[in-house]
Amino acid sequence: MRVVFDTNVFISAFVIPASQGERACLLAQQRRFELCTSVAILTETAGRLRVKFAQDGDDIKQAVRTISRAAIIGKPSRTVTAVKDTADNRILECAVEAQADLIVTGDRHLLRLRRFEGIPIIRRADLLRLFPKSLLRLRGKIRFADDYDFKKLRAAR
């Protein structure tokens, strides 16, 4: 199964320990499904960590490396203009290019679509329900980004 995460899933994974975002990322890291992303999604994630959460360059590089190790990075060849937000359109472009089976997001604009070109758009909780046994093994044992400075991140909030 191929899955594309919206930026908000990655941000949740780095900002909120033991969050649904982090659990979703851990499943990808364990290769329970193929996580697909794009340079545009990684760039947006880095920008949000920098601007909204005041992370320094080294922490952002580490976050992007962590995602890159868990994902297949593609470069969409098609431009999509299905929604007003260009960042949301980048998610849709990546999903189409990757021939994804699911798009996972917390973004209400994308969730309202329900599907895009036959690809279901679901919440993080819906993805996690697909892997109930895996989640029992994840609780409290490992972190998506063990070497990421979560204390510093929380202090910046």
FENCOR-V582357 format. One record per residue. N is the residue number from 1. PSI is psi in degrees with one decimal (none if undefined). BURIAL is I if it has 9 or more other ideal C-beta (glycine too) atoms within 8 Angstrom, else O. Layout:
N;PSI;BURIAL + N;PSI;BURIAL
This chain:
1;132.0;O + 2;134.1;I + 3;140.0;I + 4;128.5;I + 5;138.5;I + 6;159.0;I + 7;-37.1;I + 8;-24.6;I + 9;-45.0;I + 10;-43.9;I + 11;-44.8;I + 12;-40.6;I + 13;-37.2;I + 14;-27.7;I + 15;-34.0;I + 16;100.6;O + 17;139.2;O + 18;18.1;O + 19;169.4;I + 20;-37.1;I + 21;-44.5;I + 22;-41.8;I + 23;-38.3;I + 24;-42.7;I + 25;-36.5;I + 26;-39.1;I + 27;-40.3;I + 28;-42.3;I + 29;-33.2;I + 30;3.8;O + 31;34.4;O + 32;-19.2;O + 33;167.7;I + 34;115.4;O + 35;127.8;I + 36;138.7;I + 37;-177.4;I + 38;167.0;I + 39;-38.6;O + 40;-40.7;I + 41;-42.3;I + 42;-39.6;I + 43;-42.5;O + 44;-42.1;I + 45;-47.2;I + 46;-42.9;I + 47;-41.6;O + 48;-41.4;I + 49;-36.6;I + 50;-51.4;I + 51;-51.7;O + 52;-31.4;O + 53;9.2;I + 54;41.0;O + 55;147.3;I + 56;169.6;O + 57;-42.3;O + 58;-41.8;O + 59;-39.0;I + 60;-42.6;I + 61;-41.4;O + 62;-40.0;I + 63;-46.1;I + 64;-39.5;I + 65;-41.5;O + 66;-45.0;I + 67;-44.8;I + 68;-34.1;I + 69;-27.2;O + 70;-10.7;I + 71;161.2;I + 72;126.2;O + 73;122.5;I + 74;170.1;I + 75;103.7;O + 76;140.1;I + 77;-5.4;O + 78;144.7;O + 79;133.7;O + 80;140.1;O + 81;47.1;O + 82;-27.1;O + 83;166.5;I + 84;-39.3;O + 85;119.1;O + 86;-33.6;O + 87;-38.5;O + 88;-37.5;I + 89;-33.0;I + 90;-34.7;I + 91;-45.8;I + 92;-41.1;I + 93;-45.3;I + 94;-43.7;I + 95;-42.2;I + 96;-47.0;I + 97;-40.7;I + 98;-6.8;I + 99;50.0;O + 100;153.5;I + 101;-23.6;O + 102;149.3;I + 103;130.0;I + 104;127.5;I + 105;163.9;I + 106;2.0;I + 107;120.2;I + 108;-29.5;O + 109;-42.8;I + 110;-41.1;I + 111;-33.4;I + 112;-29.2;O + 113;-33.4;I + 114;-39.9;O + 115;151.9;O + 116;118.8;I + 117;44.5;O + 118;-2.9;O + 119;118.0;I + 120;143.1;O + 121;117.3;I + 122;166.2;I + 123;164.2;I + 124;-44.0;I + 125;-36.5;O + 126;-39.8;I + 127;-45.7;I + 128;-32.5;I + 129;-21.2;O + 130;-14.3;O + 131;55.6;I + 132;-39.2;O + 133;-36.1;O + 134;-37.0;I + 135;-30.0;I + 136;-34.6;O + 137;-17.8;O + 138;-29.5;I + 139;116.5;O + 140;2.8;O + 141;-44.0;O + 142;164.0;O + 143;151.4;O + 144;-40.6;I + 145;79.9;I + 146;-32.8;O + 147;8.1;O + 148;139.6;I + 149;83.2;O + 150;-34.3;I + 151;-43.6;O + 152;-38.6;I + 153;-46.6;I + 154;-35.2;O + 155;-28.3;O + 156;-15.7;O + 157;none;O
